[in-house]
Each structure stands twice: as structure tokens, then as C-alpha cells.
Amino acid sequence: MKAIFRWIIYKCLGWKKVGDLPKDLPKYLIIAAPHTSNWDFLLAMAFKFAEDFPAQYIGKASLFRPPYGFFFRWLGGMPVIRDQHTSNVAAVVKMFKERKSLILGMSPEGTRKKVSEWKTGFYYIAKGADIPLVLATLNFKDKEIKVSKPYYLTDDQEQDFAFFYRYFKGVEGKIAAYS
């Protein structure tokens, strides 16, 4: 399957990869931006299979019920079950703490529309689970998937976010106006 997805994403679609996902870290959070279209998910899944990479993602629990639940799990999805006493951040931190290894991808924008500020849940997940972040772009303008080295959060949230925004500056999503 790896060879098929490599052929599709790199040869047929003409994408190129810059950087490598860490293979030696058992736990980290991948943040991918900008998230402007449902095509982002399909491209991310193609990249995951092309690179034979065990990244997972979270989704609301209702996605994982029959008849389609098996498909979302096969793609690496994990349901987040919230009750009135827990938040998504706490639920995901708990997932990281309960596992020996977990690589989880998410979008910091929280939507497929243009936003002026990112949601902060990913930051508090990384802080709470004491794990690094890996930044990933899907730059449709240059057909480039760029992956950073692991970034270890500092005690200065403002400095961390300034680094994130610089990394993603100029990256164009599928819908450029939302980037």
C-alpha cells in the first residue's frame, strides 16, 4: 500500500516532501496548517500511508459508530468521549498519559475557514502531556509538504506562538483566501 500512495502523492499529484517525521519519538503532537478544505484530510491520509506512518487523529465519538466507524478507525481515528465533567484537552492528555506511544495530528485553527487566531487546545495538550510538537504544512501553492523538527515548548506561550506563526507564514492552503 505504501508504494501505491507514494506513487499517487509524489508522482501523479506532483507533491514533494521537505523534512521527515520523527521515527524515534514515541509521543508527539503534529499540528498542520492551514486547514482550508476537506481535501486537507485526504492529502494528510495519503501522506500518512505513503510514509507508512502511524499518526492518528481525534474525532467526535459519533463518527465512530456503525456503519462507518470501522473506516474512521482504520484511518487512524480515535473517538473523544466527553462528558460534562471533562474537556477535549483533558481527554486527549489522558490518552497520551495512558499510552507508551501516540502520534496525533490536528489542526490548530479548529475550522476550515480563515481565522485571525488559532485555538489553544493543542498547546495545552502538549503542555499537559509533556510532549513536543511537530509542525507540518500542506502548501498547495508549491505542492510541498513541509515537516519541522520536534519543537519543545518553552515557558513563554507568546514566544511559542510567535515561532508557530513564523513557521506557517506564507503557506497557502487549498482555498488560498482562507490561509
N, C-alpha and C positions, 0 to 999 in steps of 0.2 A: 504494500500500500504506500510506503514511503516513496518509492521510485515514481509511482503514478502521480502523487501530489507534487513532488519536486518537478516533474515534467510539466504539469499543469501550471503551477505558480511561476516557475522561473523560465521555462521555455515558451509555453503557449501564451501566458499573460504578460511575460516580459518583466517581472518584478526582480529586484536584486536585494540581497541581504547585506547589511552593514553591521558588523558586530555579531557576537554569539551569545546565546542564552547560557547562563552558568550551568554547568553539568555537575559541579562538585558541591553546591549548596543544597542542603535538604529542604530548607524552608525559605521562601521569599514571596513577595507580592509584586506582580507585574502591573504597572499602570500604563495603559495605552491611550494615546490621544493624538489627534482629536477624534472624537466619536461623532460622526455626522450622518451616518446612514446604516441601515441594516446590513449593507454589503460589508461593513467592517467586521461583523461577526463571521461571515462566510470566509473572508480573507484570513482572519485570525485562525479559524479552524483549518483552512488549507495549509497555513504556515505551521501550525501545530503538528499536523500529520506529515508534512514534508520534512520537518526536522525531527520527527519521531520523539516529540517532547511531551512529557506527562502533565502539562499545565491543565488546570481545572478552572471552572468559573462557578459563580453562585447565581441562583435564580429563585424566584418566589416558589414556594412549595407546590402551588397549584400546577406549575409546569410539569411536575414530575409524577403526576397521576396518570392512570391509564386513559386513553390508549397510547399517548405519545411519550410518557415518562421514560420508558426504556431507551428511546432515541436520545433524549437530552442527557441521560446518564452516560450512554455510550460516548457521547461527545465530550464527556468530562464534567458535566454539570453536577452540582451539589445543591440540594434544596436547603434554603434557610427557613427554619421553622421558628417563627416568633410568637411569643405570647405577650400578654400585656405587661409582663414584668421584665422583658429583655429587649435590647435593641439589636439591630443588624450588626453593629460594631461588636457588641459583646458576644453575639452568636458566632461571628467569624473568628474573633480572638480565641474563643473556646475551641473552635475547630483546629486552629494552629497549635494550641497547647496540648490537645489530645492526640496529635499525630506525630510520628517520628519524621515524616516528610510531607510537605504540602507546598505546591507551587500554584498560586492562584492569580488569575488575571482579572482586571476590572478597569473600568473607565472612570477617571476622576470627575468627569463632568456631570454624570448622573442622568444624562439625557442625550438625545441625538441632535439637539438644537444648539444654536450659538449661546454661550454663557459668558458672563463677564468674570465670574469667579467659580472656581471648582468647589465641589463638595469636599468636606474634610474627613469623611469616614475612612478612606484608605489610609490617611495619615495616622489616625488614632488606632486603626487595626495594626499597622506596622509598629507603632509605639507600644501598644498593649501586648503584642505577641513577641516583641523584641526581635524583629526580623528586618532585613534590608529590603529596599525597593529596587526593582529593575525597571527602567523606563523604556518604553517601546513606542515607535511611531509607525503609522501607516500613511506614508506621504504619497498621495495619489498623483501629485504634480510630477514627481520624479520617479514614480513607481519604485519606491525604496522603503524597505522595512529596516528601521534602524533600532538597534538594541544597545542599551548602555551597560556599563559595568555595574555591579551592585553599588547602591548608594545607601550608606548608613546614616540614619537621621541624626541630627545634632540636637542640642537642647534649645535651639533657636528656630522656632517654626517659621518666622518671617524669612530667615536666611534659607531654610529648606525650600520654601515655596518659590523664592526668587530663583533658586537653582532649577527647579522644575520648569518654571515658565521660560527661562532662558533655553533649556534643552528643547522644548517644544516650539519655540518661536520660529515662525516661517513655515511650519509644516502645514500642508494643505490636505484636508480631508476630501472624501468623495464629493461632498457638497461644499465647495470652496467657501461660499458665503457664511457657513456655519463654523468655519475654522477659526 
